[in-house]
Amino acid sequence: MKIYVSHSRDFDFENELYKPLRASNLNDAHEFFLPHEEGRSVNTQDEIKNSNLVLAEVSFPSTGQGIELGWANMLKVPILCVSKEGSKVSGSLKYLTQDFVVYSDAADLVSKLDAFLSSR
């Protein structure tokens, strides 16, 4: 499965999101597109269009991410929203997806993401 990873730039996404995903067994089973990975050139709308799922880390509000999620919705690409325990996520997200996962740390995120992807 090709998974586009969407997130705010307002947190340490490299260490808290990218590295755990790349180090997990999920990285072997799925193709993750990490838009801010070093050296990456991105046509975001095309990447979303060619994905099977958008994984949206929504713990931090982001206008750019809102645009990406709007494109995913318009293109009928399923969206999974994940957020760290204690985060206040936008209520508007419920209009884009019913799929939400709350996690405590990177290991919990990978475990819950694995369970979600296995159920599809």
N, C-alpha and C positions, 0 to 999 in steps of 0.2 A: 504494500500500500504506500502511495506517495502522500506524505504529510507535510503541509506547509505550517511552520511554527510562527505564530504571530504574538507580539508582546510589546510592551512599552519599553522605552529606552531609559526609564527612570529607576531601574534597579540593575543589579549585577547579573544580567541575563547570561553572560558568558560563563560564570561560575555556578550560578544557581539553576540554569536551564540547559544551556548548550552542552556543557561538559557532562552532566549526568545523563543526558540523552545519548550522547556519543559513546559513553562508557558502558551503556546498558546493552543487554541482549536484544533490545528492541531495535538498536541501530543495525544489527545484522538482518533482522526480519523485515524491516521497513526502510523506505527511503525518506529521510527527514530533510526538508529544505529549511535551512536556518538562514534567514535573509541578511543577517549582519555578521555572518561568519567571515573571517579574514579573507580579503581578496575577492569577495563575492560581488558580482555585478547583477543587479536585479531589475527585471521587468515584473513587478509584483503582480499585476493583474493577470499576466500570462501564467505565472507560476501558480497562482491560486486556481485559475481555470483548469490547469493540467493536474491538479491534485485531487486525491480521493477524500481528503479530510483536512480541515483547518483546525489545528490545535492552538487555542487562544489562551495564553497566560494572562488573566484579567485582574490580577491583584492590584495593579496600578492603572489609573485612568489614562487614556491616550487617544488623542484625536486621530492620529495616523492609523492606529489599530482599528478605531471605529470605521474608518474608510475601508480598510481591508476586510473587515467583517461584513460591511455593506456589500462589497463586491462578491464575497463568498455567498452571501444570501441571494444576491441577484443571479449569480451563476449556478445556484442550487448545489453548491458544495457543502456537505455537512460540516457543522461546527461543534467542537467540544471545547467548553470553557473550563479551565482549571484555575484555581486560586488558592493561595496560602491561607491556612486557618487564621481567622481574625481580620481578614481583609474585607473592606466594604466594597462590594462590586456593584456596578451599575444595574439598576432594575430593568433598564431597557434591553439587556441581553436576553431576557426571557422571550422577547419577540423574535429572536434569531434562532434560538435552540432550546431544547428541553434537557440537553446533556450538560450537566455540571458535575465537577469533581473538586472536592476540597481536600488538600493535602497538608501534611505537617512539615515535611522536609523532602529533600531530593529523592531519597530512597522510597519514601511513601508515594511520591509523585510517579516514579517509574513503576512501582508495583500496581498502583491504581490505573495507570495508563495501560499497562500490560493486560489487566483484567478487562478494561473497556474494549481494547482492540481484539482480544480473544473472543469477546461476545458478539463481534460483528461478522 
